[in-house]
Amino acid sequence: MDALRQAYGRLQAGLPEMRAGSYIATTQDFESDDALWAALADAVPVEGWLLFQSHRLAFRNGLPERNREWGWLLEGEVVDARGDSFRVEYHGQWRLARLIHQEGGDGLYDTPAHLAHDPRLGRLRYRRYWVRDDEQGLVQA
């Protein structure tokens, strides 16, 4: 991996820095979006975005109050104060995935930045993980 990072560094030219790291993932399934919302609130997210049936929002400084008129929570990505990421999904049932960052190891990650739709939010940053695949080389995880 070190040789790969060095080769990337020579080609980088404006691309995000590549670092050694990976993540540990856990998932939890829920029968209702109320149960999912309670688990999400217990995670104490500090910022992220959420998509409901009839509303979408980006937030900073803590999870906003829920408005029932928005409908079910369908999707989202949030981060807590420690930097753990949480992904919300709905596919017939609700799922909350927690991704805990791990420095070092056999994987790589970079941190691209994107412009936010709401200029007050500045740039959105994500860790993008790469894993080795025997047939394809390094692929995004």
matplotlib code that plots the C-alpha trace (Angstrom):
import matplotlib.pyplot as plt

x = [0.0, 2.9, 4.2, 0.7, 0.3, 3.7, 2.8, -0.5, 1.4, 3.5, 0.3, -1.8, -2.0, -4.9, -6.5, -7.2, -4.3, -4.5, -3.9, -3.8, -7.1, -10.3, -13.5, -15.4, -19.1, -22.1, -25.7, -29.0, -32.4, -35.7, -39.4, -40.4, -39.0, -39.9, -37.5, -34.8, -35.3, -34.8, -31.5, -30.3, -31.0, -29.1, -26.1, -26.1, -25.2, -23.7, -24.1, -25.3, -28.3, -31.6, -34.2, -37.8, -40.8, -41.7, -38.6, -34.8, -32.5, -28.8, -28.0, -25.1, -25.0, -27.1, -30.1, -33.1, -36.5, -38.5, -41.6, -44.2, -45.4, -42.1, -43.2, -41.0, -37.2, -35.9, -32.2, -29.4, -25.8, -24.7, -21.6, -21.2, -18.7, -16.2, -16.2, -18.2, -20.4, -24.0, -25.9, -29.7, -31.4, -34.9, -35.5, -38.8, -37.3, -35.1, -31.4, -28.8, -25.2, -22.4, -18.9, -16.0, -12.9, -9.6, -6.2, -3.7, -4.3, -4.6, -7.1, -6.8, -9.0, -9.1, -11.3, -12.9, -14.7, -17.9, -19.8, -23.0, -26.3, -26.8, -23.8, -24.0, -22.8, -19.6, -18.0, -19.1, -16.3, -16.5, -14.0, -13.9, -12.5, -10.7, -10.1, -8.0, -9.9, -8.0, -9.5, -10.1, -7.3, -8.3, -12.1, -14.2, -15.9]
y = [0.0, 2.4, 2.1, 2.7, 5.8, 7.1, 6.5, 8.3, 11.2, 11.7, 11.8, 13.7, 17.2, 18.7, 15.4, 14.8, 13.2, 9.4, 8.0, 4.5, 3.7, 1.7, 1.4, -1.0, -1.3, -2.3, -2.3, -2.3, -2.9, -1.4, -2.1, 1.6, 4.9, 6.0, 3.3, 4.4, 8.0, 7.1, 5.3, 8.1, 10.6, 8.4, 8.6, 12.4, 13.5, 16.9, 17.4, 15.7, 15.5, 13.7, 12.9, 12.3, 11.6, 15.3, 17.1, 17.2, 19.1, 19.6, 20.4, 21.5, 21.8, 18.9, 16.9, 19.2, 18.5, 16.1, 17.4, 14.6, 16.5, 15.5, 11.8, 8.8, 9.2, 7.4, 8.2, 10.2, 10.5, 12.0, 12.3, 12.4, 14.4, 11.6, 11.4, 8.2, 8.2, 6.9, 6.0, 5.8, 3.5, 2.4, -0.7, -2.1, -1.8, 0.8, 0.3, 2.4, 1.6, 2.9, 3.3, 3.7, 5.1, 3.2, 4.8, 2.6, -0.9, -2.4, 0.1, 3.7, 6.7, 10.3, 13.2, 14.9, 18.2, 19.2, 22.5, 22.4, 23.4, 25.8, 28.2, 28.7, 25.1, 25.7, 22.6, 19.1, 16.6, 12.8, 10.1, 7.9, 4.5, 2.3, -1.5, -3.9, -6.2, -9.1, -8.5, -4.8, -3.4, -0.6, 0.1, 2.5, 0.9]
z = [0.0, 0.7, -2.8, -4.2, -2.0, -3.2, -6.9, -6.3, -4.7, -7.8, -10.0, -7.4, -9.2, -7.2, -6.1, -2.4, -0.4, -0.1, 3.3, 4.8, 6.6, 6.6, 8.6, 10.8, 9.8, 12.0, 11.0, 12.8, 11.3, 12.5, 11.9, 12.0, 11.3, 14.8, 16.1, 13.6, 14.6, 18.3, 17.5, 15.3, 18.1, 20.6, 18.3, 18.8, 15.3, 15.0, 11.2, 8.1, 5.7, 5.9, 3.2, 4.2, 2.0, 1.6, 2.9, 2.6, 4.9, 5.7, 9.3, 11.6, 15.4, 16.2, 15.0, 14.4, 15.8, 13.8, 11.9, 11.3, 8.2, 6.5, 6.4, 6.8, 7.1, 3.9, 3.6, 5.1, 6.2, 9.5, 11.7, 15.4, 17.5, 17.4, 13.6, 13.3, 10.3, 10.2, 7.0, 7.0, 4.3, 3.7, 1.5, 2.8, 6.3, 8.0, 8.5, 10.3, 9.4, 11.6, 10.1, 12.5, 11.0, 11.5, 10.7, 9.0, 7.9, 4.4, 2.9, 1.6, 1.9, 0.7, 1.6, -1.4, -0.8, -2.7, -2.7, -0.6, -2.2, 0.7, 0.6, 4.4, 4.8, 2.9, 1.6, 2.3, 3.0, 2.8, 3.5, 0.5, 1.2, -1.3, -0.9, -2.9, -5.3, -6.8, -10.3, -10.4, -8.3, -5.9, -5.9, -3.9, -0.9]

ax = plt.figure().add_subplot(projection="3d")
ax.plot(x, y, z, "-o")
ax.set_aspect("equal")
plt.show()
